Amino acid sequence: MDLEQVKHDIENKKAILIDVREQNEWDKSHLSSAKLVPLSSLDEGEIPSDLPNDKILYLYCQRGGRAKIASNILNEEGFNSIPLKDSFDELKLVLSCHSQIT
């Protein structure tokens, strides 16, 4: 997935970013426009009720592996999720002009 397309979709409110890392990783640094939905919660069947099913969910983690697993779970539940293979550091570089990094 082209990160410029991801950025475009987010800016045009066609998609949201989902961070599937764990709370301690989120606390260290995250994109402020992202929503935290840890893979461990999804593995336990905890899917947030406020996840939109009318938008693309771009999922990211530190390196891409957890995002792929989380995407499979969410897609089985009827969401349109796309795992980003790019690392968190790569996302920060491309999306930093759109999202504040905390």
Beta strands, then each sheet from edge to edge (+ up, - down):
strand 1: 15-19
strand 2: 35-36
strand 3: 56-60
strand 4: 80-83
sheet 1: 2+ 1+ 3+ 4+
end
